């Protein structure tokens, strides 16, 4: 049986790595997002709580992800996000779109965007908007 991903020119299923970056122990929001993305037909790799930038970058590389989403509620985003971007570059996945979600103050958003964050989602974001954005990150299947 031939799968759509095996057909020339077909797009593979979008793969996204999700992680709770840092010491924040609250993961209800990221689990809701993960469910919405799965319901939207995407393959979600959730690495869980208390992830380091190094572990997240390694997961993005290992999973050949189309995008990575991290959730931060601890206020450490201006420390952890730049480190994650550095680690992703070192792993050879620096071009992978990085989505940041959580309680991100409006005054920090321009700096995060300037660093290379592709999209910032704050509490109350419509899940359809998240799914649509992640879908737009999908790469054509090159196999």
Secondary structure as the mmCIF struct_conf table of DSSP 4:
data_model
#
loop_
_struct_conf.conf_type_id
_struct_conf.id
_struct_conf.beg_label_comp_id
_struct_conf.beg_label_asym_id
_struct_conf.beg_label_seq_id
_struct_conf.end_label_comp_id
_struct_conf.end_label_asym_id
_struct_conf.end_label_seq_id
HELX_RH_3T_P HELX_RH_3T_P1 UNK A 4 UNK A 6
BEND BEND1 UNK A 7 UNK A 7
TURN_TY1_P TURN_TY1_P1 UNK A 8 UNK A 9
HELX_LH_PP_P HELX_LH_PP_P1 UNK A 10 UNK A 10
STRN STRN1 UNK A 11 UNK A 11
HELX_LH_PP_P HELX_LH_PP_P2 UNK A 12 UNK A 14
STRN STRN2 UNK A 15 UNK A 20
STRN STRN3 UNK A 21 UNK A 21
BEND BEND2 UNK A 22 UNK A 23
HELX_RH_AL_P HELX_RH_AL_P1 UNK A 28 UNK A 39
TURN_TY1_P TURN_TY1_P2 UNK A 40 UNK A 41
STRN STRN4 UNK A 43 UNK A 46
BEND BEND3 UNK A 49 UNK A 50
STRN STRN5 UNK A 51 UNK A 51
HELX_RH_AL_P HELX_RH_AL_P2 UNK A 53 UNK A 63
TURN_TY1_P TURN_TY1_P3 UNK A 64 UNK A 64
BEND BEND4 UNK A 66 UNK A 66
STRN STRN6 UNK A 67 UNK A 72
BEND BEND5 UNK A 74 UNK A 75
HELX_RH_AL_P HELX_RH_AL_P3 UNK A 77 UNK A 90
TURN_TY1_P TURN_TY1_P4 UNK A 91 UNK A 92
TURN_TY1_P TURN_TY1_P5 UNK A 94 UNK A 95
BEND BEND6 UNK A 96 UNK A 96
STRN STRN7 UNK A 97 UNK A 102
HELX_RH_AL_P HELX_RH_AL_P4 UNK A 106 UNK A 115
TURN_TY1_P TURN_TY1_P6 UNK A 116 UNK A 116
STRN STRN8 UNK A 119 UNK A 121
TURN_TY1_P TURN_TY1_P7 UNK A 123 UNK A 124
HELX_RH_AL_P HELX_RH_AL_P5 UNK A 127 UNK A 136
TURN_TY1_P TURN_TY1_P8 UNK A 137 UNK A 137
HELX_LH_PP_P HELX_LH_PP_P3 UNK A 138 UNK A 139
STRN STRN9 UNK A 140 UNK A 140
HELX_LH_PP_P HELX_LH_PP_P4 UNK A 141 UNK A 141
#
